[in-house]
Amino acid sequence: MTRTTLYRFGTLIAFVLLCVGFSIAAPEAFASQANLANLVQQIAALAIVATAATLVMTIGEFDLSVGYTASLSAVICFVLFAAGVDIFISLPLALGAGLVAGAINGILVARFGVPSFVATLALGTIVSGLAFGISGGASLFRLVPDEFKLLARGNILGIPALALWTMLVMGVAGFVLTRTEFGRRLRAIGGNALAARLAGLPVARDVILTFSIAGGLAALAGLLLASRLGSVQHTMGEPLLLPAYAAVFIGTTTSPTGAPTVAGTLLGVAITGVLANGMTIIGVEPFVQRMLTGGIILLAVLLRRIGRAG
Amino acid sequence: MTATASGPGPDAGIALLALSGLDKRYGATHALKAVSLALAAGEAVGLAGHNGAGKSTLIKCVAGAVLPDAGAIAVSGTQTRFSSPADAYAAGIRVIHQDAPLVPHFDTVENAFLGRPYPRRHGMVDRRAMTERVAEIARAIAPDLPLATPVALLTPSQRQFVRLIRALADDGRILILDEPTAALPAEDAARFFAVLGRVRDRGTAILLVSHRLDELSGFCDRTIVMADGGVVAECTGAGHTVAAIISAMGGGAPMAKVQRTLPDAPAILALEGARTRSLPVPIELEVRAGEIVVLYGLIGSGRSEVLDAIWGVERLTAGAMTLGGEPFAPRNPGEALDAGISYVPADRHRTGLFADESLVFNTTLPLLSRFRRWPRLPVPSRSAETRAFAEAARAVGLKFGHAGQKVRTLSGGNQQKLLFSRWASRHSRLILLDEPTEGVDVMAKAQLRDIVRAMAGDGNGVLVSTSDREEALELGDRVIVFSAGAIAAEFSRQTADAAALSTAAQSKPQFDPEPA
């Protein structure tokens, strides 16, 4: 095994070691089927938001609004439920809100040249205000249809619905990025946007489309989270943002050029999920958990830097 | 040479900078052949020559970036030896590149002190002392320059003043300016030379390198002309004219004109009175199928901007364009591509290639939908792509290891062939090539030009934009010369010759550009 492959697979090895470590430390509690199902439930929303972040980072941009958009769509959905609106109307409206927020991000970036960091931070702030206003700041849980609860809590052939959602979203995103013309164009835009434009690619259209998809995925993540919890607060999506980007950055350590990939992001999500789950089981204090998680992200990226330099 | 006097001092008879017998070889290439040159305080000397004449090597030797194989450098009469750029800097030599970086958020004063020890007072940076030092110089050379404005808000010509002030504030005595006006509009260039004149009058020695020969004859006291690594002429006094410099620069090796029989085809592309934001003067232009039309001119002369208009990068603000007789107004490169136009951009690293991606990725990208696995699904077939790449690579003579290797591992010539290979599988109505052989070796140049001729031979219309005069003469069935944003002259293959092209490229525009 060469040095480069060691660095490339180092993150995967670290993940396996983490699992082995927790299994030894807490064989009954960690390495059980019940805990695995629990783990999948915990990381599904994060995985979907991280997939959105992966798409946007592939074109070399950031979307800081994903967490707020997740909150907004969940709030819209539950307010409509409370008003007695049918699920077949409220769900598409809630998802549509995410798509529109994403499209506005994309238009600001592609047509008006606003740096994505600023555009999505500003729009995210507006969106969080909207979610606050629409929800009235209260927790929403009235008149939630049973069908909606099945979105996250059901299962098919014994596989939890949230696991299926995660596989579906990440599978499609992975296929699109690696196998389709659209995915190829996104990699080109992220690699050299000027060259992509001069090669005749529809760069502005693709950028708007990518941000729209990211907004739609964020909305989906918000709805799945709401379905699992059965209630909605207007701030519920915000804690997804930083772990999502942490997962993407951990994932970039597995790619030879440091480009984000869906498979890498899945690994990043799994690492952050297993860490949180395992540390809680063996009784690590929450403040220590946070410090360790941050330290591990830094370590992964640092090892990668050193590997590249050497 | 005068490099024998002892002791430094601004004595009138001692050259501030004296080079004698500088010689440098790179392998088989004799880049500098015993070049001698003297520069006095308060004197401005021009340096002219074609690309590859040895100007860059000479500058690098003086700047300490390259160690000459033989010869001597003396500053103020003292023999010195520069083993690093820091040595040359300590001797007061400042090379100012046209795009030398400044910190955009810093103002002139802060930029002038960048990377130098700040004056201190009570342990704090003494902003007042900094400002006084800079203001003293600014008053003398560019009194209108706002010193407290971030340079990001200054005009390109004002930024050049900042670079000059920075050089002088740090005791620069010998300034070497490399194409200082290439990015400046004509009126700004005039302002720049007014400032540069005051720099010279302070007793600074100036060596000015420029392709704009009227600047050399207009500003400098004399001009040294280099060709093939050596000094071939020194133009002074009444002989210090653009025409004299052009004739001294010579035509390089005489080359065989490639005869091509042209089909009597109709015009594939026509521009009538076309103007864009960067082309203020109306352009008339025609390209026929199977014909190679070369747009020749200096950087910024407007030739590449014509390609931008045809490729949909810039939209016409006036006039009309037709493609195959039909009105044609592309709003973006994608529309130009769909209309049957192909384009190879200049500056492959910045605007052409995807360095971290594979060779196949780079070749198939613009026409990717041709390589679908199933016609209706936008999913490329790996095998179809690999086959297409192999075919395109053969067509352009690409030397490579394997199709999946990264672009950055290829040589410059092969990277350029890779850009060409994008369009190899296609019968284009029109192919646009911007600086098609820039920065590649002689062998690759010849191969690339063969490909260009083959493209035209297949019936494609070819429009080449170049600053390389030999290339213009060698490729062009017709050569249209641009100067200052307008067409200055047009030649057929029979009437084009080196001196005529250079003279036209140096000419002043015939029109007054309309105010924007």
Interface residues (C-beta under 8 A of the other chain):
Chain A: R179 T180 E181 F182 R184 R185 R187 A188 G191 N192 L194 A195 A196 R197 L198 A199 G200 L201 P202 T257 A259
Chain B: W311 V313 N332 P333 G334 A336 L337 Y343 P345 R350 T351 G352 L353 F354 A355 D356 E357 F361 L365 P366 L368 S369 P378 V379 P380 R422
